[in-house]
Amino acid sequence: MNPRWKPSATVAAIIAREVGGVTEFLLVEEHTPEGLRLNNPAGHLDPGESPVEGCAREALEETAFHFRPTALVGVYLSRFQRERADGRDDITYLRFAFCGELGDFVAGQALDDGIVRTLWLSADAIRACPERHRSPLLIQCMDDYLAGRRHPLEVITTDASVYR
């Protein structure tokens, strides 16, 4: 019998601001086995939390900014493969990407392990460096946000059993 396929559930914050008529996105630069890479503030969904709660938590842990998701930008499925000395990574990610409201900065809060810094980049600057992206979903989520894709948070239901 084949083992059951279990994609990794992740959440991502698509955080944007307007500066002089240009939309900029808050990204993180992080250490990966492939070197320094850019990504949306994102991470794995933890037990006992909804995707919305997980997104707010990950944004705070990776950027030191409070973030309140207000809409679902999209749900994405991607596969990542990499050769390692001790075998092969073959991971499928199921990403819930949210946009929302950026809140207060928490001065003095340490960023998650592996996060080097946060930075604001325009869509053009992000498109100009695909070799630095951790995932192809960085562009896809940004483009969907820029295209105005917004779904109400009510499309995601978290059953009470998750919290028990």
N, C-alpha and C positions, 0 to 999 in steps of 0.2 A: 504494500500500500504506500502511496506517495504521502509525504508529510504535508500537512495543511499549509497553504500559502498564507503568510501573515505580513501584509504591508505595514510599514512603520507610519503611524499617524503623526503628522506634524502640523504646526500652526505657524503662520507668518503674518507680520504686520507690514502693511503697505502704507508708509507714513510719508505724506507729501506736504509741501508748503509752496507758496508763491513768493518769489523774490524778483522784483523788477519785471514782471510779466513772464517769468520762466518758472516752470514747475521743477522743484528739486525734491529728491527722495532721500530719506534718512537710511543709510546703509551701515553695516558693520564690516570691518576688516578683521578677518579671523585666521588663525593658524589652522591649516589642514595638512594631511599627509602630502598633498600636492603643492604646498607652500601657502603664502598669504593669498586669501581669496576674499572677494566681496559677496555679501549676501544681504537679503532683507533680515531684519531682526526676526529670528525664527528658531524653532526647536521642537522637541518631541512633546507630545501631549502626555501629561503625567496622570497616573491613576487618581481617581476621585475628583477630576475637574472636567468642565465642559470645554469645547474648543474655544469659545469666547474667553473663558477664564484663563485657559492656557496661553492664548495670544497676549493677553494683558500681562501675564506673569513673565513670559519670555521677553516681551518688549522692555519691561522694567529691568530684568536681569542683564540684558545685553546692551541697553542704551543708557540706563539710569534715568529714563523718562517714564512717567506714568503714561499709559495709553488706554483709551477706552474705545474698543471696537464698536462701530455703529452700523456697519454693513459688511456682508460677505461679498468679496470681489469674485471669488471662484473656488472651485475644488479641482485639484490637479493631481494627476498620477504620473510619476516619472520613475525611471529605473537608472540606478547607478551601479557600474561595474568597475572593479579595480583589481589588478594583480597585487598580491602581497607575498612576502617571503614565506609566510606560513599558510598560504592558500589564496583564495579569491573572495573578494567582497562582491556580493550580488544582492543589492537592496532595492526594494521598491518603496517609494515614498508616496503617501496619500496626504497632500497638503491642503489645508483650509487656509485661504488667504483673506485677511480682513483689512479694511480701511477704517479710519475713525479719527478720533480727536486726540491730539498730543497734549498731554498735561504737563505738570510741573517736573522740573529736573530735580533729582535728589542728589544734592551736592555731597561728595565724599563716598558715594556708593561705589563699591568695586564692581567692575564688569565681570561677567561670566568668564570662567577659565577659557583661554584660547582667544578671547576677543581682545584685539590690540587697540582699536579705537572705533569711534563712530565718525561718519562724515556725510555731508549733504552733497549730492551730485545731481546734475541735470540729466534728463533722459538722453541727450546727445552724448554727454560724458560717459554714461553707463553703456550706451551702445558702442562707443569707441574702444572699449576694452573687454571684449568677450572672453579673452584668455584669462582674465582675472575673476570671472564669475564662478562661484561655487556650484551653481546649478543653472541649467537653461531656464528654470522657472523664474529666475530674477527678471529677465526680459519679458517673459510671458505675462507675469503678474503685473508688471509695470504697464505694459501695453493694454492689458484689460482694464486697469485702473484709468488710464488716459482715455480709453474708449468709452468710459462712463459706466462700465459694468458694476452694478450694485444690486445686491439681493438682500431682502430683509433678514435680520438675524433669526426671525421666527422659522425660517426654512430648516434650521438645525434644532433638533429636539434632543435634549439630554435627559434620559429617564432618571428618576429618583434613585434607582438601584445603583447608579454610578457613584453616588455619594455615601453609600452604606459600606 
